Amino acid sequence: MSDDSKHIDSTEKALEVGIERVRHLPHPLEKETSEKLTDIADCLNLLAKFVIDESRYARIVHSQFRKRLEKN
């Protein structure tokens, strides 16, 4: 596994941990507050997945580009 892949994986894990902390803040929380935090965590999760997927895609494109340059 390359250092780039390890970095993306560790970033993904850190984002997941942060999102789970928002989802499971200690109680007592009012129902409305809890629902808002769940909504926020859901949005953070979507953003995190997008960022990680885009990072992985960029690594693939960069790798393919580098291979093409090396052939020429």
Backbone atoms as SQL, in Angstrom:
CREATE TABLE atoms (id INTEGER PRIMARY KEY, chain TEXT, resi INTEGER, resn TEXT, atom TEXT, x REAL, y REAL, z REAL);
INSERT INTO atoms VALUES
  (1, 'A', 1, 'MET', 'N', 0.852, -1.182, 0.000),
  (2, 'A', 1, 'MET', 'CA', 0.000, 0.000, 0.000),
  (3, 'A', 1, 'MET', 'C', 0.895, 1.241, 0.000),
  (4, 'A', 2, 'SER', 'N', 0.609, 2.171, -0.871),
  (5, 'A', 2, 'SER', 'CA', 1.419, 3.379, -0.972),
  (6, 'A', 2, 'SER', 'C', 1.139, 4.333, 0.183),
  (7, 'A', 3, 'ASP', 'N', 2.085, 5.266, 0.370),
  (8, 'A', 3, 'ASP', 'CA', 1.902, 6.263, 1.430),
  (9, 'A', 3, 'ASP', 'C', 0.663, 7.108, 1.183),
  (10, 'A', 4, 'ASP', 'N', 0.387, 7.410, -0.106),
  (11, 'A', 4, 'ASP', 'CA', -0.809, 8.187, -0.431),
  (12, 'A', 4, 'ASP', 'C', -2.070, 7.449, -0.004),
  (13, 'A', 5, 'SER', 'N', -2.116, 6.159, -0.286),
  (14, 'A', 5, 'SER', 'CA', -3.288, 5.365, 0.093),
  (15, 'A', 5, 'SER', 'C', -3.437, 5.297, 1.605),
  (16, 'A', 6, 'LYS', 'N', -2.326, 5.134, 2.297),
  (17, 'A', 6, 'LYS', 'CA', -2.370, 5.111, 3.766),
  (18, 'A', 6, 'LYS', 'C', -2.875, 6.440, 4.304),
  (19, 'A', 7, 'HIS', 'N', -2.416, 7.540, 3.688),
  (20, 'A', 7, 'HIS', 'CA', -2.846, 8.863, 4.134),
  (21, 'A', 7, 'HIS', 'C', -4.351, 9.041, 3.912),
  (22, 'A', 8, 'ILE', 'N', -4.835, 8.640, 2.748),
  (23, 'A', 8, 'ILE', 'CA', -6.271, 8.745, 2.476),
  (24, 'A', 8, 'ILE', 'C', -7.053, 7.884, 3.457),
  (25, 'A', 9, 'ASP', 'N', -6.577, 6.664, 3.717),
  (26, 'A', 9, 'ASP', 'CA', -7.271, 5.773, 4.652),
  (27, 'A', 9, 'ASP', 'C', -7.293, 6.347, 6.068),
  (28, 'A', 10, 'SER', 'N', -6.174, 6.929, 6.511),
  (29, 'A', 10, 'SER', 'CA', -6.152, 7.490, 7.862),
  (30, 'A', 10, 'SER', 'C', -7.024, 8.735, 7.951),
  (31, 'A', 11, 'THR', 'N', -7.073, 9.514, 6.874),
  (32, 'A', 11, 'THR', 'CA', -7.963, 10.680, 6.845),
  (33, 'A', 11, 'THR', 'C', -9.414, 10.238, 6.901),
  (34, 'A', 12, 'GLU', 'N', -9.741, 9.200, 6.143),
  (35, 'A', 12, 'GLU', 'CA', -11.102, 8.667, 6.148),
  (36, 'A', 12, 'GLU', 'C', -11.475, 8.195, 7.550),
  (37, 'A', 13, 'LYS', 'N', -10.585, 7.494, 8.219),
  (38, 'A', 13, 'LYS', 'CA', -10.862, 6.991, 9.574),
  (39, 'A', 13, 'LYS', 'C', -11.083, 8.159, 10.540),
  (40, 'A', 14, 'ALA', 'N', -10.257, 9.191, 10.433),
  (41, 'A', 14, 'ALA', 'CA', -10.408, 10.361, 11.312),
  (42, 'A', 14, 'ALA', 'C', -11.757, 11.037, 11.093),
  (43, 'A', 15, 'LEU', 'N', -12.167, 11.164, 9.840),
  (44, 'A', 15, 'LEU', 'CA', -13.475, 11.758, 9.540),
  (45, 'A', 15, 'LEU', 'C', -14.600, 10.906, 10.103),
  (46, 'A', 16, 'GLU', 'N', -14.483, 9.593, 9.957),
  (47, 'A', 16, 'GLU', 'CA', -15.514, 8.690, 10.487),
  (48, 'A', 16, 'GLU', 'C', -15.622, 8.809, 12.008),
  (49, 'A', 17, 'VAL', 'N', -14.492, 8.891, 12.676),
  (50, 'A', 17, 'VAL', 'CA', -14.499, 9.025, 14.139),
  (51, 'A', 17, 'VAL', 'C', -15.172, 10.336, 14.550),
  (52, 'A', 18, 'GLY', 'N', -14.836, 11.411, 13.856),
  (53, 'A', 18, 'GLY', 'CA', -15.451, 12.702, 14.167),
  (54, 'A', 18, 'GLY', 'C', -16.952, 12.688, 13.966),
  (55, 'A', 19, 'ILE', 'N', -17.389, 12.066, 12.892),
  (56, 'A', 19, 'ILE', 'CA', -18.827, 11.984, 12.607),
  (57, 'A', 19, 'ILE', 'C', -19.535, 11.158, 13.679),
  (58, 'A', 20, 'GLU', 'N', -18.937, 10.056, 14.072),
  (59, 'A', 20, 'GLU', 'CA', -19.546, 9.215, 15.108),
  (60, 'A', 20, 'GLU', 'C', -19.604, 9.946, 16.448),
  (61, 'A', 21, 'ARG', 'N', -18.625, 10.772, 16.726),
  (62, 'A', 21, 'ARG', 'CA', -18.671, 11.554, 17.977),
  (63, 'A', 21, 'ARG', 'C', -19.837, 12.528, 17.962),
  (64, 'A', 22, 'VAL', 'N', -20.107, 13.135, 16.813),
  (65, 'A', 22, 'VAL', 'CA', -21.256, 14.042, 16.714),
  (66, 'A', 22, 'VAL', 'C', -22.553, 13.256, 16.892),
  (67, 'A', 23, 'ARG', 'N', -22.615, 12.071, 16.296),
  (68, 'A', 23, 'ARG', 'CA', -23.833, 11.248, 16.389),
  (69, 'A', 23, 'ARG', 'C', -24.114, 10.792, 17.827),
  (70, 'A', 24, 'HIS', 'N', -23.073, 10.559, 18.590),
  (71, 'A', 24, 'HIS', 'CA', -23.236, 9.926, 19.902),
  (72, 'A', 24, 'HIS', 'C', -22.718, 10.804, 21.038),
  (73, 'A', 25, 'LEU', 'N', -23.059, 12.078, 20.983),
  (74, 'A', 25, 'LEU', 'CA', -22.697, 12.957, 22.090),
  (75, 'A', 25, 'LEU', 'C', -23.421, 12.506, 23.348),
  (76, 'A', 26, 'PRO', 'N', -22.800, 12.719, 24.492),
  (77, 'A', 26, 'PRO', 'CA', -23.442, 12.254, 25.734),
  (78, 'A', 26, 'PRO', 'C', -24.793, 12.927, 25.975),
  (79, 'A', 27, 'HIS', 'N', -25.666, 12.177, 26.551),
  (80, 'A', 27, 'HIS', 'CA', -27.000, 12.680, 26.885),
  (81, 'A', 27, 'HIS', 'C', -26.956, 13.320, 28.258),
  (82, 'A', 28, 'PRO', 'N', -27.820, 14.122, 28.682),
  (83, 'A', 28, 'PRO', 'CA', -29.139, 14.372, 28.107),
  (84, 'A', 28, 'PRO', 'C', -29.104, 15.508, 27.083),
  (85, 'A', 29, 'LEU', 'N', -29.657, 15.240, 25.958),
  (86, 'A', 29, 'LEU', 'CA', -29.872, 16.259, 24.935),
  (87, 'A', 29, 'LEU', 'C', -31.362, 16.321, 24.652),
  (88, 'A', 30, 'GLU', 'N', -31.810, 17.511, 24.340),
  (89, 'A', 30, 'GLU', 'CA', -33.209, 17.638, 23.943),
  (90, 'A', 30, 'GLU', 'C', -33.409, 16.908, 22.623),
  (91, 'A', 31, 'LYS', 'N', -34.613, 16.417, 22.391),
  (92, 'A', 31, 'LYS', 'CA', -34.903, 15.658, 21.178),
  (93, 'A', 31, 'LYS', 'C', -34.580, 16.473, 19.931),
  (94, 'A', 32, 'GLU', 'N', -34.958, 17.735, 19.920),
  (95, 'A', 32, 'GLU', 'CA', -34.714, 18.591, 18.759),
  (96, 'A', 32, 'GLU', 'C', -33.211, 18.759, 18.516),
  (97, 'A', 33, 'THR', 'N', -32.448, 18.940, 19.575),
  (98, 'A', 33, 'THR', 'CA', -30.992, 19.069, 19.454),
  (99, 'A', 33, 'THR', 'C', -30.391, 17.784, 18.916),
  (100, 'A', 34, 'SER', 'N', -30.835, 16.662, 19.434),
  (101, 'A', 34, 'SER', 'CA', -30.342, 15.367, 18.988),
  (102, 'A', 34, 'SER', 'C', -30.630, 15.144, 17.505),
  (103, 'A', 35, 'GLU', 'N', -31.825, 15.513, 17.077),
  (104, 'A', 35, 'GLU', 'CA', -32.200, 15.364, 15.668),
  (105, 'A', 35, 'GLU', 'C', -31.337, 16.256, 14.777),
  (106, 'A', 36, 'LYS', 'N', -31.076, 17.488, 15.238),
  (107, 'A', 36, 'LYS', 'CA', -30.240, 18.396, 14.461),
  (108, 'A', 36, 'LYS', 'C', -28.819, 17.849, 14.347),
  (109, 'A', 37, 'LEU', 'N', -28.304, 17.312, 15.441),
  (110, 'A', 37, 'LEU', 'CA', -26.959, 16.737, 15.406),
  (111, 'A', 37, 'LEU', 'C', -26.888, 15.540, 14.463),
  (112, 'A', 38, 'THR', 'N', -27.935, 14.751, 14.430),
  (113, 'A', 38, 'THR', 'CA', -27.984, 13.620, 13.495),
  (114, 'A', 38, 'THR', 'C', -27.987, 14.123, 12.063),
  (115, 'A', 39, 'ASP', 'N', -28.754, 15.172, 11.784),
  (116, 'A', 39, 'ASP', 'CA', -28.764, 15.768, 10.445),
  (117, 'A', 39, 'ASP', 'C', -27.385, 16.302, 10.073),
  (118, 'A', 40, 'ILE', 'N', -26.743, 16.976, 11.015),
  (119, 'A', 40, 'ILE', 'CA', -25.399, 17.508, 10.777),
  (120, 'A', 40, 'ILE', 'C', -24.428, 16.363, 10.506),
  (121, 'A', 41, 'ALA', 'N', -24.498, 15.297, 11.294),
  (122, 'A', 41, 'ALA', 'CA', -23.616, 14.149, 11.097),
  (123, 'A', 41, 'ALA', 'C', -23.845, 13.508, 9.733),
  (124, 'A', 42, 'ASP', 'N', -25.091, 13.421, 9.306),
  (125, 'A', 42, 'ASP', 'CA', -25.394, 12.868, 7.983),
  (126, 'A', 42, 'ASP', 'C', -24.765, 13.715, 6.875),
  (127, 'A', 43, 'CYS', 'N', -24.861, 15.026, 7.004),
  (128, 'A', 43, 'CYS', 'CA', -24.254, 15.924, 6.016),
  (129, 'A', 43, 'CYS', 'C', -22.736, 15.801, 6.025),
  (130, 'A', 44, 'LEU', 'N', -22.154, 15.749, 7.211),
  (131, 'A', 44, 'LEU', 'CA', -20.703, 15.572, 7.317),
  (132, 'A', 44, 'LEU', 'C', -20.266, 14.253, 6.686),
  (133, 'A', 45, 'ASN', 'N', -21.059, 13.230, 6.879),
  (134, 'A', 45, 'ASN', 'CA', -20.745, 11.926, 6.313),
  (135, 'A', 45, 'ASN', 'C', -20.746, 11.980, 4.780),
  (136, 'A', 46, 'LEU', 'N', -21.739, 12.635, 4.201),
  (137, 'A', 46, 'LEU', 'CA', -21.784, 12.787, 2.742),
  (138, 'A', 46, 'LEU', 'C', -20.568, 13.554, 2.227),
  (139, 'A', 47, 'LEU', 'N', -20.239, 14.645, 2.904),
  (140, 'A', 47, 'LEU', 'CA', -19.080, 15.431, 2.496),
  (141, 'A', 47, 'LEU', 'C', -17.788, 14.628, 2.624),
  (142, 'A', 48, 'ALA', 'N', -17.652, 13.893, 3.717),
  (143, 'A', 48, 'ALA', 'CA', -16.450, 13.085, 3.935),
  (144, 'A', 48, 'ALA', 'C', -16.311, 12.032, 2.840),
  (145, 'A', 49, 'LYS', 'N', -17.391, 11.354, 2.525),
  (146, 'A', 49, 'LYS', 'CA', -17.338, 10.334, 1.474),
  (147, 'A', 49, 'LYS', 'C', -16.970, 10.952, 0.126),
  (148, 'A', 50, 'PHE', 'N', -17.519, 12.111, -0.174),
  (149, 'A', 50, 'PHE', 'CA', -17.192, 12.787, -1.418),
  (150, 'A', 50, 'PHE', 'C', -15.705, 13.140, -1.476),
  (151, 'A', 51, 'VAL', 'N', -15.188, 13.717, -0.409),
  (152, 'A', 51, 'VAL', 'CA', -13.781, 14.127, -0.372),
  (153, 'A', 51, 'VAL', 'C', -12.861, 12.916, -0.511),
  (154, 'A', 52, 'ILE', 'N', -13.154, 11.848, 0.202),
  (155, 'A', 52, 'ILE', 'CA', -12.327, 10.640, 0.132),
  (156, 'A', 52, 'ILE', 'C', -12.393, 10.023, -1.259),
  (157, 'A', 53, 'ASP', 'N', -13.586, 9.909, -1.828),
  (158, 'A', 53, 'ASP', 'CA', -13.723, 9.344, -3.173),
  (159, 'A', 53, 'ASP', 'C', -12.995, 10.196, -4.216),
  (160, 'A', 54, 'GLU', 'N', -13.096, 11.512, -4.102),
  (161, 'A', 54, 'GLU', 'CA', -12.387, 12.394, -5.027),
  (162, 'A', 54, 'GLU', 'C', -10.875, 12.264, -4.858),
  (163, 'A', 55, 'SER', 'N', -10.406, 12.095, -3.648),
  (164, 'A', 55, 'SER', 'CA', -8.969, 11.909, -3.402),
  (165, 'A', 55, 'SER', 'C', -8.475, 10.623, -4.030),
  (166, 'A', 56, 'ARG', 'N', -9.233, 9.565, -3.863),
  (167, 'A', 56, 'ARG', 'CA', -8.849, 8.284, -4.472),
  (168, 'A', 56, 'ARG', 'C', -8.847, 8.388, -6.002),
  (169, 'A', 57, 'TYR', 'N', -9.853, 9.039, -6.542),
  (170, 'A', 57, 'TYR', 'CA', -9.921, 9.215, -7.986),
  (171, 'A', 57, 'TYR', 'C', -8.720, 10.033, -8.483),
  (172, 'A', 58, 'ALA', 'N', -8.396, 11.110, -7.789),
  (173, 'A', 58, 'ALA', 'CA', -7.261, 11.947, -8.180),
  (174, 'A', 58, 'ALA', 'C', -5.961, 11.160, -8.143),
  (175, 'A', 59, 'ARG', 'N', -5.804, 10.287, -7.169),
  (176, 'A', 59, 'ARG', 'CA', -4.591, 9.447, -7.086),
  (177, 'A', 59, 'ARG', 'C', -4.516, 8.513, -8.287),
  (178, 'A', 60, 'ILE', 'N', -5.635, 7.937, -8.678),
  (179, 'A', 60, 'ILE', 'CA', -5.654, 7.031, -9.833),
  (180, 'A', 60, 'ILE', 'C', -5.291, 7.796, -11.108),
  (181, 'A', 61, 'VAL', 'N', -5.918, 8.938, -11.316),
  (182, 'A', 61, 'VAL', 'CA', -5.649, 9.743, -12.508),
  (183, 'A', 61, 'VAL', 'C', -4.186, 10.175, -12.531),
  (184, 'A', 62, 'HIS', 'N', -3.680, 10.616, -11.414),
  (185, 'A', 62, 'HIS', 'CA', -2.284, 11.045, -11.321),
  (186, 'A', 62, 'HIS', 'C', -1.341, 9.883, -11.641),
  (187, 'A', 63, 'SER', 'N', -1.640, 8.718, -11.112),
  (188, 'A', 63, 'SER', 'CA', -0.819, 7.535, -11.357),
  (189, 'A', 63, 'SER', 'C', -0.821, 7.165, -12.837),
  (190, 'A', 64, 'GLN', 'N', -1.991, 7.192, -13.460),
  (191, 'A', 64, 'GLN', 'CA', -2.095, 6.871, -14.886),
  (192, 'A', 64, 'GLN', 'C', -1.350, 7.906, -15.729),
  (193, 'A', 65, 'PHE', 'N', -1.445, 9.152, -15.346),
  (194, 'A', 65, 'PHE', 'CA', -0.760, 10.230, -16.059),
  (195, 'A', 65, 'PHE', 'C', 0.752, 10.036, -15.966),
  (196, 'A', 66, 'ARG', 'N', 1.227, 9.725, -14.768),
  (197, 'A', 66, 'ARG', 'CA', 2.655, 9.512, -14.553),
  (198, 'A', 66, 'ARG', 'C', 3.154, 8.322, -15.391),
  (199, 'A', 67, 'LYS', 'N', 2.377, 7.241, -15.455),
  (200, 'A', 67, 'LYS', 'CA', 2.758, 6.079, -16.261),
  (201, 'A', 67, 'LYS', 'C', 2.851, 6.433, -17.736),
  (202, 'A', 68, 'ARG', 'N', 1.916, 7.237, -18.215),
  (203, 'A', 68, 'ARG', 'CA', 1.960, 7.658, -19.627),
  (204, 'A', 68, 'ARG', 'C', 3.189, 8.525, -19.907),
  (205, 'A', 69, 'LEU', 'N', 3.521, 9.378, -18.975),
  (206, 'A', 69, 'LEU', 'CA', 4.712, 10.218, -19.147),
  (207, 'A', 69, 'LEU', 'C', 5.982, 9.367, -19.178),
  (208, 'A', 70, 'GLU', 'N', 6.031, 8.350, -18.349),
  (209, 'A', 70, 'GLU', 'CA', 7.207, 7.490, -18.281),
  (210, 'A', 70, 'GLU', 'C', 7.379, 6.694, -19.572),
  (211, 'A', 71, 'LYS', 'N', 6.287, 6.374, -20.262),
  (212, 'A', 71, 'LYS', 'CA', 6.356, 5.623, -21.519),
  (213, 'A', 71, 'LYS', 'C', 6.979, 6.491, -22.623),
  (214, 'A', 72, 'ASN', 'N', 6.739, 7.782, -22.568),
  (215, 'A', 72, 'ASN', 'CA', 7.227, 8.687, -23.631),
  (216, 'A', 72, 'ASN', 'C', 8.597, 9.129, -23.352);
